[in-house]
Every structure is written in C-alpha cells, then in structure tokens.
Amino acid sequence: MLYNLIKYLIARPICLIVFRAKVFHKERVPESGAVILAGNHLGTGETFLVPAVLHRPMTFAAKKELYTKPGLWGRFARWFLYAIHQVPIDRSGGGAADTAMHSVENVLEEGGVVGFFPEGKRSPDGKLHKGHTGVARLALDAGCPVVPFGVANTRFRKGWLPWPWLYGPTVTIGEPVTIDAATRDAYLGAANRDESGAVLRRVTDDIMRAIQAITGQEYVDEYARRRADPASP
C-alpha cells in the first residue's frame, strides 16, 4: 500500500512531469511471473526512475551505504528505501551480501520483479563495463528471464537551474533474454566451480551485450572502478 502511494502520488509524477522522463517499450516487461531487469548504471537517477515508470512493483538491491547515512536526512533515506522495497546489499565481497541476495531470491520465488546493475558501480566514464555474475546466478537459480534495459541522462547535473537536475532522462526496455534449458542444466549440473563459473560468465556477457545493443555505449572488458566525481551525487 505504502509502495503504491509513494510510486503513484510522488515518484511517478516527479519523473514524468517534473523531469519529463521518456519510457520506451515498457510492454516488454512480462505482465506476471518472476523476472530480472538488468541495466546500465550511469547515475543515481535510475534507482528511482525505473521502478517509478514501470507498471509492476520492483525491488532493487541498493548499496548498504545509502542506509547508514547519519542525521535526519539519513533516517528519511532509510525509511524511503525500505518503503519502496529496496534491499541493502553489502558490496565488500565474500559472503557479506548473502542476506540481501536471499531477500532478492525470495522476491523472485514469489513471482516478483528484481532490478539489478551488473556493473556493480556507476560507470566512471560513461562506458559500459564488464558485468558481475550475480545477475546470471540469480536468473539461473530462479529459472526466470532477464529483461535488459538502458538508461540515459540519469546523472544529476547542473544546467540552466542553479541546482543539480535530471535533464531528459530516458529508459528503454529491450527484448527479454531467455536462458535455454541446456545452459541451465549445464550450470545446475556443473561438477566444480570452474565449470559453473564458465556458464555464469557466458550468460552475464550475453546480458551485457543485450544492454549494449540498447545503449550504444562503448564496452570495456574490465570492472568499473570507483573514481571521485563530485559532480555526480
């Protein structure tokens, strides 16, 4: 109930009327059933823009640092993120993200929609970087399709207004990437980590190619590295 109130009374009007966002081919998101949406990560705008403009409720795995900010603004951010079904994920590596991933898996088991940024971090240079294999692992374990999406102009920047703004953000939904039964069987029946890892990498690369086909970004076959960028909140 709270999710829908925030989405339809606040987030969607802001995105479509205030920011004048454009959405293309949202009908490509299945009407029902578990599905993963995977897209490029350019700025903070897409974390609320994509869920706001799609017709189905959506859960994003958001970095846990957003939940630990101090003060009144930090408390409001935590409340807002939980209210719109975002899940905090620890990106420090190892098994730190297991709890969040279990929450995401539960959403898929219940036939819901999960949003994922395979790059893991915002692109430091506007290029599309190598994807982490978590999205492929989720899709293979859940046996669900992956719908690629591409965003543009989702970084808050200064323009004719005196404060950072979103100017002409767009979301484009691509055709679903369906993982065939043979690939899933190869993953589930893998005898060791190397075999399963090879399948995960192949599926992840397929997803990244589908994203690149939408965005037209130059692809970089290395993981995105964090870079200080005070102009991008």
C-alpha positions as CSV (number, residue, x, y, z in Angstrom):
1,M,0.0,0.0,0.0
2,L,2.7,2.5,1.0
3,Y,4.8,1.4,-2.0
4,N,1.9,2.3,-4.4
5,L,1.2,5.6,-2.6
6,I,4.8,6.7,-3.0
7,K,5.1,5.4,-6.5
8,Y,1.9,6.9,-8.0
9,L,1.5,10.0,-5.9
10,I,5.1,11.1,-5.7
11,A,7.8,9.2,-7.7
12,R,5.9,8.8,-11.0
13,P,4.6,12.4,-11.2
14,I,8.1,13.7,-10.4
15,C,9.7,11.5,-13.1
16,L,7.2,12.0,-15.9
17,I,6.0,15.6,-15.3
18,V,8.9,17.3,-13.4
19,F,11.9,15.6,-15.0
20,R,9.9,14.8,-18.2
21,A,11.3,11.3,-18.5
22,K,10.6,9.2,-21.6
23,V,10.0,5.5,-21.4
24,F,10.2,3.2,-24.5
25,H,8.8,-0.4,-24.9
26,K,7.7,-0.9,-21.3
27,E,5.3,-3.5,-22.7
28,R,8.3,-5.8,-23.0
29,V,8.3,-6.4,-19.2
30,P,6.2,-9.6,-18.7
31,E,2.8,-8.9,-17.0
32,S,3.3,-11.6,-14.4
33,G,5.9,-14.1,-13.1
34,A,9.4,-13.7,-11.9
35,V,11.7,-11.5,-13.9
36,I,15.0,-9.7,-13.5
37,L,15.6,-6.3,-15.1
38,A,19.3,-5.7,-15.7
39,G,20.6,-2.3,-17.0
40,N,23.5,0.1,-17.2
41,H,24.3,2.3,-14.3
42,L,25.2,5.9,-15.0
43,G,23.8,7.9,-12.1
44,T,21.6,7.9,-9.1
45,G,18.5,8.7,-11.1
46,E,17.8,5.3,-12.5
47,T,17.4,3.8,-9.0
48,F,14.1,5.5,-8.6
49,L,13.3,6.3,-12.2
50,V,13.0,2.7,-13.4
51,P,10.7,1.5,-10.6
52,A,8.6,4.6,-11.0
53,V,7.8,4.3,-14.7
54,L,7.2,0.5,-14.9
55,H,3.7,-0.9,-14.2
56,R,4.9,-3.7,-11.8
57,P,6.3,-3.3,-8.3
58,M,10.1,-3.7,-8.4
59,T,12.8,-4.4,-5.9
60,F,16.4,-3.1,-6.4
61,A,19.4,-4.3,-4.5
62,A,20.9,-0.9,-3.3
63,K,24.3,-0.4,-1.7
64,K,24.2,-0.5,2.1
65,E,25.9,2.9,2.4
66,L,22.7,4.5,1.5
67,Y,21.1,3.1,4.6
68,T,23.9,4.2,7.0
69,K,23.9,8.0,6.5
70,P,23.7,9.9,9.8
71,G,21.2,12.6,10.8
72,L,17.6,13.4,9.9
73,W,18.3,13.0,6.1
74,G,19.8,9.6,6.8
75,R,16.8,8.4,8.7
76,F,14.5,9.7,6.0
77,A,16.6,7.9,3.3
78,R,16.4,4.6,5.2
79,W,12.6,4.9,5.6
80,F,12.1,5.8,2.0
81,L,14.3,3.0,0.6
82,Y,12.6,0.4,2.7
83,A,9.1,1.8,1.8
84,I,9.9,1.4,-1.9
85,H,11.1,-2.2,-1.4
86,Q,14.8,-1.6,-1.8
87,V,17.2,-4.2,-0.3
88,P,20.5,-3.1,1.3
89,I,23.4,-5.1,-0.2
90,D,27.0,-5.2,1.2
91,R,29.5,-4.9,-1.6
92,S,32.6,-5.6,0.5
93,G,32.9,-9.1,-1.0
94,G,32.9,-12.6,0.2
95,G,29.7,-13.7,1.9
96,A,28.8,-10.2,3.0
97,A,25.9,-9.9,0.5
98,D,24.3,-13.2,1.3
99,T,21.4,-11.8,3.4
100,A,20.5,-9.3,0.7
101,M,20.7,-11.9,-2.0
102,H,18.4,-14.2,-0.1
103,S,15.9,-11.3,0.1
104,V,16.1,-10.8,-3.6
105,E,15.7,-14.6,-4.2
106,N,12.6,-14.5,-2.1
107,V,11.1,-11.8,-4.4
108,L,11.7,-14.0,-7.4
109,E,10.3,-17.1,-5.7
110,E,7.1,-15.1,-5.1
111,G,7.0,-14.2,-8.8
112,G,8.2,-10.6,-8.4
113,V,10.4,-8.2,-10.3
114,V,14.0,-7.5,-9.3
115,G,16.2,-4.8,-10.7
116,F,20.0,-5.3,-11.0
117,F,23.0,-3.3,-12.2
118,P,25.5,-5.9,-13.3
119,E,28.3,-3.4,-13.4
120,G,28.0,-3.1,-9.6
121,K,29.0,0.6,-9.6
122,R,28.1,3.7,-11.5
123,S,30.2,3.9,-14.7
124,P,33.1,6.3,-14.0
125,D,33.5,7.2,-17.7
126,G,30.1,6.7,-19.3
127,K,31.2,3.4,-20.9
128,L,29.6,0.1,-20.3
129,H,31.8,-2.1,-18.1
130,K,32.2,-5.8,-17.5
131,G,29.3,-7.3,-15.6
132,H,29.5,-9.2,-12.3
133,T,28.0,-12.7,-12.5
134,G,25.4,-12.2,-9.7
135,V,22.6,-11.4,-12.1
136,A,23.3,-14.6,-14.1
137,R,23.4,-16.7,-10.9
138,L,20.0,-15.3,-9.8
139,A,18.5,-16.0,-13.3
140,L,19.8,-19.5,-13.5
141,D,18.8,-20.4,-9.9
142,A,15.3,-18.9,-10.4
143,G,14.9,-20.1,-14.0
144,C,13.5,-16.7,-15.0
145,P,14.1,-14.4,-17.9
146,V,16.3,-11.3,-17.8
147,V,14.9,-8.2,-19.4
148,P,17.7,-5.7,-20.3
149,F,17.2,-2.0,-20.1
150,G,19.2,1.0,-21.0
151,V,19.1,4.5,-19.4
152,A,20.4,7.8,-20.5
153,N,20.7,11.3,-18.8
154,T,20.2,9.9,-15.3
155,R,23.1,11.7,-13.7
156,F,22.1,14.8,-11.7
157,R,24.0,17.7,-13.2
158,K,23.8,21.5,-13.2
159,G,22.3,23.2,-16.2
160,W,20.2,26.3,-16.5
161,L,18.9,25.7,-13.0
162,P,21.1,26.6,-10.0
163,W,21.0,23.1,-8.5
164,P,21.6,19.6,-10.0
165,W,18.7,18.3,-12.1
166,L,17.8,15.4,-14.4
167,Y,17.5,16.8,-18.0
168,G,15.7,14.5,-20.4
169,P,16.2,11.1,-18.7
170,T,15.2,8.1,-20.8
171,V,14.5,4.4,-20.1
172,T,14.4,1.9,-22.9
173,I,13.4,-1.7,-22.3
174,G,14.9,-4.4,-24.5
175,E,13.7,-7.8,-25.6
176,P,13.9,-10.5,-22.8
177,V,17.0,-12.6,-22.7
178,T,15.8,-16.2,-22.2
179,I,18.3,-18.7,-20.8
180,D,17.8,-22.0,-22.6
181,A,17.3,-25.3,-20.8
182,A,20.7,-26.7,-21.9
183,T,22.5,-23.7,-20.4
184,R,20.6,-24.0,-17.1
185,D,21.2,-27.8,-16.9
186,A,25.0,-27.2,-17.6
187,Y,25.0,-24.7,-14.6
188,L,23.0,-26.8,-12.2
189,G,24.9,-30.0,-13.1
190,A,28.4,-28.4,-13.1
191,A,30.9,-30.6,-11.3
192,N,33.1,-27.8,-9.9
193,R,33.3,-24.1,-9.5
194,D,35.3,-23.6,-12.8
195,E,32.5,-25.2,-14.8
196,S,29.7,-23.3,-13.2
197,G,31.8,-20.1,-13.4
198,A,32.2,-20.5,-17.1
199,V,28.5,-20.8,-17.6
200,L,27.9,-17.7,-15.3
201,R,30.4,-15.7,-17.3
202,R,28.9,-16.7,-20.7
203,V,25.3,-15.8,-19.5
204,T,26.5,-12.5,-18.0
205,D,28.3,-11.5,-21.2
206,D,25.1,-12.2,-23.2
207,I,23.2,-9.9,-20.8
208,M,25.8,-7.2,-21.2
209,R,25.7,-7.4,-25.0
210,A,21.9,-7.1,-24.8
211,I,22.3,-3.9,-22.7
212,Q,24.9,-2.5,-25.0
213,A,22.6,-3.1,-28.0
214,I,20.1,-0.7,-26.4
215,T,22.5,2.0,-25.1
216,G,25.2,2.0,-27.8
217,Q,27.8,2.5,-25.2
218,E,31.4,1.6,-25.8
219,Y,32.1,-1.7,-23.9
220,V,35.1,-2.1,-21.6
221,D,36.1,-5.6,-20.7
222,E,37.0,-4.7,-17.1
223,Y,35.1,-4.0,-14.0
224,A,34.1,-0.4,-13.2
225,R,36.5,1.2,-10.7
226,R,35.4,3.8,-8.3
227,R,36.5,7.3,-9.1
228,A,35.9,10.5,-7.3
229,D,33.3,12.5,-9.2
230,P,31.9,15.4,-7.1
231,A,29.6,16.4,-10.0
232,S,27.7,13.2,-9.7
233,P,25.8,12.7,-6.4
